[in-house]
């Protein structure tokens, strides 16, 4: 372990984040713990336990605008929408065109107003909900199961979404084992969610939309190179958790 520590101390790394744009994303299944994003490290990374981890995982719904151009329509969201202090509460796309915030949002009725200059458009809606939902981040070595992976974060995003995260930030939990904060080469950081709503990072219609109000940037020191023996040492470290 002392040799490994020396190699880690000598390894160059820069402060940054692991963001959804760096990940392979999946569509969640409602009411079931589902993988929504996974990142595979090509170099040695160190997660940052004392750096705030800002969290916002939007719900996704799709509607279709009516046959009258320039008509303002009210769309009822299936799940609650919260006035988020951390990010834009609702973002809308009409087909592949970014609409931005709705004309108005009724947080009590969970409704939004949108005006489509065209007709029959796909109305893609990404919104922040305070419905109870569990977000979990786990790290794992190649081809490992949940039994040989290790949790680095778990929280109820339904509560987090309504919190002023600048005053009450979330943090990664990395105190379980000596190498808890580390990701070695070919290790994977995976995000799971168990939510009553659908989570997706792009629409299913090929319109090219995305949740610009999503916050899931994992604070990390991004390594510039591999560190020999790190992944195997982490695997052994996780077995002691």
HELIX and SHEET records of a PDB file:
HELIX    1   1 UNK A    2  UNK A   10  1                                   9    
HELIX    2   2 UNK A   20  UNK A   22  5                                   3    
HELIX    3   3 UNK A  146  UNK A  148  5                                   3    
HELIX    4   4 UNK A  157  UNK A  160  1                                   4    
HELIX    5   5 UNK A  230  UNK A  238  1                                   9    
SHEET    1   A 4 UNK A  13  UNK A  18  0                                        
SHEET    2   A 4 UNK A 218  UNK A 223 -1                                        
SHEET    3   A 4 UNK A  45  UNK A  47 -1                                        
SHEET    4   A 4 UNK A 182  UNK A 183 -1                                        
SHEET    1   B 5 UNK A  24  UNK A  25  0                                        
SHEET    2   B 5 UNK A  34  UNK A  40 -1                                        
SHEET    3   B 5 UNK A 188  UNK A 195 -1                                        
SHEET    4   B 5 UNK A 133  UNK A 140 -1                                        
SHEET    5   B 5 UNK A 150  UNK A 156 -1                                        
SHEET    1   C 2 UNK A  55  UNK A  56  0                                        
SHEET    2   C 2 UNK A 215  UNK A 216 -1                                        
SHEET    1   D 4 UNK A  59  UNK A  64  0                                        
SHEET    2   D 4 UNK A 122  UNK A 127 -1                                        
SHEET    3   D 4 UNK A  90  UNK A  94 -1                                        
SHEET    4   D 4 UNK A  97  UNK A 100 -1                                        
SHEET    1   E 3 UNK A  71  UNK A  76  0                                        
SHEET    2   E 3 UNK A 111  UNK A 116 -1                                        
SHEET    3   E 3 UNK A 104  UNK A 106 -1                                        
END                                                                             
